[in-house]
């Protein structure tokens, strides 16, 4: 047993930590390792108002990530050995005035760059600018029908049409220029959105992105979003039917491992944070997005709008927080929200630390997006 | 504000967009708004400005065209025009339709009619060059070396104290309903008496340990703990309990028993062997430990008033030690029995920052109960319209 998902070209429901054993071994020796992946946002603001938005629970002191701030940050990341940076969570990064330049600068520095977006502001002209520099671009689209899209994502119905057109444009540019970027769609599935699973999977057949991923919804430790994890049971048939709509060039993937986990954790320590940290759109550096809110100030490490990231990373404060999460004084089963970004890495490293699995480099060619563990 | 001279050129001056106002509103909104954010003008819902005005204007015309607008008029104030070349602006605008640029006394009016998406052009707008060269590479800070065979200094004193008061050496015997386990590793033995019903370790003992203090403390820690949790987390608790000061870590990075000191290898091997033996003898098949010892009896026994008083005492002492005003830290609530929700005076918090909260939690744990947690009052966007903004 290796603890790894069997090799597939595109791992959407697993972890790629096994392909980074050099860093795992350095971590085991007690060395200070640079994160492999950083998940961040360029702003906390968003032009949508999705019903399930976890970022609504992550409010903290706002600061502005300017061009100088993000360029400094990217340079520091390249220097200390970060491999991949995704503008994904907390806010809609594409509406930041520094978005396109940040993508390009990161790419020029040798970093793998990725984006998760609602896709609205990505006009064809902007796509021409950013797609050549991206490893993946994922559009969050949690409904397959116009009116339900407007209802679930808190926007005007016509924005659904705009986003669909933008996805078509992405694929046209990708094919025209034979770009290596992966274009995906993502549905955050709440139990009450079951009616949209198959319409969205069929919409994907028409728009032809590389994949559609159907994932659970995370919730806070107090369940503030009210996600009913038992409610997913009734969706299994629809999820399987959606998967069956896959073809050679369009994959429908369900994050079964997280849905079936029902929001539970098998581990108490959080070992994953040093390998993949998160930054709020306010510039706040914290181990995890679930800890962005001021409520969790004890876990806040620094802010890239005030301090260079290389100095934050090298500070005792950074390692105090990381050590607290890895220590017996922290219990992820009791002190965290559900199914965090680091969940799969945590599962694997915890099993490795307990001697339940022996991490070895998986056989076969490395998967796509290897810098995003 | 559009200057009067330019009003005369327009059929409907109210439809002229003031670029500088739009840009300023956008920047403010990025900080002030949380959800439902957008440019002030309805026709610019796809617009993303740029710090570079030329790029920003290009994005504006592109956004208007993509949104299906037919015509757009933009007034550029003197702050903006100072950094622009009129011919270049007109040239860019002309890519999106029939463009005109009218010079006023202080600003320009740029109108684009018959808007359409611009044909793609190979644009390589230079990203501002940076002076510093980047040296790529994985940066790690090596672990701190100790001399071969020596216990790391972080543990020496605690191990010595435990060695001086050994109470768990020897062998055990089991009573009815209990199971006796005895495992060996490199000549050392660990004996456990485990309750078959609850899987809890009742008694623990060792023999022939290379570091008696280590095994003594380990046996004391695992008594009363389920055997699965002892195998999964017992040695990590041992490491923490033997570390003289929490902040004095033996390695620069993440402390695990494995990275901390070789002295933890023996108890780790023994307890894992004991669990394997227990599984073999009983068929015990659980793999996930959810054990949480919870708070100790004194905290559990306290009334809410007594708890508040105990916390208050620690808070007051802490505040005084940090030169805060009396009452600078308030207990707002106690959640799920162990989570203390605190409100901190802004001045105290801005001086101490997150580290202060960290230290405050440690002070409460040390003084009252190690299971206590500290969180601050949650910050939410308090404007309901903003929080739940839905674009109409």
Interface residues (C-beta under 8 A of the other chain):
Chain A: X22 X23 X26 X27 X28 X29 X30 X31 X32 X33 X34 X43 X44 X45 X46 X47 X48 X49 X50 X53 X56 X57 X59 X60 X62 X64 X66 X67 X71 X75 X78 X79 X80 X81 X92 X94 X95 X96 X97 X98 X99 X100 X101 X104 X105 X108 X109 X110 X120 X121 X123 X124 X125 X126 X128 X129 X154 X155 X156 X159 X162 X266 X268 X269 X271 X274 X293 X294 X295 X296 X297 X298 X299 X300 X301 X314 X317 X319 X320 X321 X322 X323 X324 X326 X327 X328 X329 X331 X333 X334 X335 X353 X354 X355 X356
Chain B: X26 X27 X29 X30 X31 X33 X34 X35 X36 X37 X38 X45 X46 X47 X48 X49 X50 X51 X56 X58 X59 X62 X63 X66 X67 X117 X118 X120 X123 X127 X128 X130 X132 X134 X135 X136 X137 X138 X139 X140 X141 X142 X143 X144 X231 X232 X233 X236 X237 X240 X247 X249 X250 X251 X252 X253 X254 X255 X256 X258 X259 X260 X272 X287 X288 X289 X290 X292 X349 X353 X354 X355 X357 X358 X361 X365 X370 X373 X374 X375 X376 X377 X378 X379 X380 X381 X387 X388 X389 X390 X391 X392
